[in-house]
Amino acid sequence: MNRSLIKAYLTALALAACGTAAATDSADLSFQSVGSGWRIATFPQQRMPLTSYTDTVETGRTALRLEAKQSYSPLVKAFHPPIALTRVAWSWGVAQQSAAIDLRAKAGDDTAAKVCVSLAWPDQWVPFVERQLLRIARSRTDQDLPAATLCWAWAGNEATEMVIENPYTRRVRSIVLRGSTHVGATWLDEKRDVQKDLRLAFGDEWPANAPAPLVTAIFVAADADNTRSHSIAWIADLKYE
């Protein structure tokens, strides 16, 4: 399978503790700003550098520092069993990122910071061809990969509130919250209605009378492997309910 396609599904690999995903348990790390139970997920036999996640104090606030140097590896918290999630809130800022970031293009599919949720999305909601691709992906990773992942992204020059389908797979969709014009800003606050945003991003598949799908994992990430670049960002006060 294409490495970049696996990247789109990588979060699921962290859901099996000590399974096919190599993982660094947060017991070995502090992560004061996001709490306990987080893991750094990697590709099996990953050769590219890992994104760095470290505790820091930025302008007086306890924060998680995200630094990507031509790297990729999300920081994941799985929920066993899945949970109902209605709201997600956090503060963030980006000090630097690549001008080549463009979430609509494979070569620009990087971000200095994003917050995502993976969902217990019924396979029958997935279009037939994509459902077959998902089945193949699951067979090759030996994991129950999520059929839908929603991200809130710090992007490039894309319009805010734009919904962007991942250029490698429609199973991952992002809502642009911030972009290049916000780089250097001090602590921007976000508060998102998960069900509203899920309807915005996946409304073409989510039946109108169906209940909201449960959340199997939440993750934060920064990546710079496609643009071969270097980014620095911070996230603080991540809350979900």
ABEGO torsion letter per residue (X at the ends): XBAAAAAAAAAAAAABBGBABBBBBAAABAGAAAEBGBBBBBBBGBABBBBBBBBBBBGGBBBBBBBBBGBBBBBBBBBOBBBBBABBBBBBBBABBBAABBAABAAABBBABBBBBBBBBBAAABBAAAAAAAAAAAAAAGBBBBABBBBBBBBBABBBGBBBBBAABAABBBBBABBAAABGBBGBBBBBBAAAAAAAAAAAABBAABBBBBBABBBBBBBAAAAGBBBBBBBBGBBBX
